[in-house]
Amino acid sequence: MRLRCFGHVLRATKQSVEKIAHEFGVPGKRPRGRPTQRWADTLHKDLRIVGLHPDQAHERSKWRLQSRTADRATTRDKR
């Protein structure tokens, strides 16, 4: 689901709200201690698992096929 959502963001226009929010950097320092897991870190891990690059988001059919593969690989078994 993350990669499908991210594909929409990557294909959006430069002035769209989701694209601006994705590229927005929060100023300031992070707190001490263990670094928290960020959405971008998880997203990059998912991209590595399926072998996709963000530049490939404009190839919708390939992106859709690969992102569905990632959804199956990263979801938990609900018993």
C-alpha positions as CSV (number, residue, x, y, z in Angstrom):
1,M,0.0,0.0,0.0
2,R,2.9,2.4,0.8
3,L,4.4,2.0,-2.7
4,R,1.1,2.5,-4.4
5,C,0.5,5.7,-2.5
6,F,4.1,6.8,-3.2
7,G,3.6,6.2,-6.9
8,H,0.7,8.7,-6.9
9,V,2.9,11.3,-5.1
10,L,5.7,10.8,-7.6
11,R,3.4,11.2,-10.6
12,A,1.8,14.4,-9.2
13,T,2.6,17.8,-10.5
14,K,5.2,19.9,-8.8
15,Q,2.6,22.3,-7.4
16,S,0.4,19.6,-5.9
17,V,0.0,19.5,-2.1
18,E,1.2,15.9,-1.8
19,K,4.4,16.6,-3.8
20,I,5.1,19.8,-1.7
21,A,4.5,17.8,1.6
22,H,6.8,15.0,0.4
23,E,9.7,17.3,-0.4
24,F,9.2,19.5,2.7
25,G,12.1,19.3,5.1
26,V,11.5,19.9,8.8
27,P,14.1,22.3,10.3
28,G,15.6,21.6,13.7
29,K,17.4,18.9,15.5
30,R,16.2,15.4,16.3
31,P,16.1,14.3,19.9
32,R,18.8,12.2,21.5
33,G,18.7,8.5,21.6
34,R,17.8,5.8,19.1
35,P,16.7,7.3,15.8
36,T,13.0,6.8,15.2
37,Q,11.8,4.8,12.1
38,R,10.7,7.3,9.5
39,W,8.2,6.7,6.7
40,A,10.9,7.5,4.1
41,D,13.2,4.8,5.6
42,T,10.5,2.2,5.4
43,L,9.7,3.3,1.8
44,H,13.3,3.0,0.6
45,K,13.5,-0.4,2.2
46,D,10.4,-1.5,0.3
47,L,11.8,-0.1,-3.0
48,R,15.0,-2.0,-2.5
49,I,13.1,-5.3,-1.8
50,V,11.2,-5.1,-5.1
51,G,14.0,-3.5,-7.1
52,L,12.2,-0.3,-8.1
53,H,13.6,3.2,-8.5
54,P,11.4,6.3,-8.0
55,D,12.1,7.3,-11.6
56,Q,10.1,4.3,-12.7
57,A,6.8,5.6,-11.2
58,H,5.8,7.1,-14.6
59,E,5.7,3.5,-16.0
60,R,2.4,2.8,-14.3
61,S,2.0,-0.8,-15.4
62,K,5.4,-1.8,-14.2
63,W,5.0,0.2,-11.0
64,R,1.6,-1.4,-10.2
65,L,2.9,-4.9,-10.8
66,Q,6.0,-4.4,-8.6
67,S,4.1,-2.6,-5.9
68,R,1.6,-5.4,-5.6
69,T,4.6,-7.8,-5.1
70,A,5.9,-5.6,-2.3
71,D,2.5,-5.4,-0.6
72,R,2.4,-9.2,-0.4
73,A,6.0,-9.4,0.8
74,T,5.7,-6.8,3.6
75,T,2.2,-7.5,5.0
76,R,1.9,-9.5,8.2
77,D,0.2,-12.8,8.4
78,K,-3.1,-12.1,10.2
79,R,-4.2,-15.1,12.1
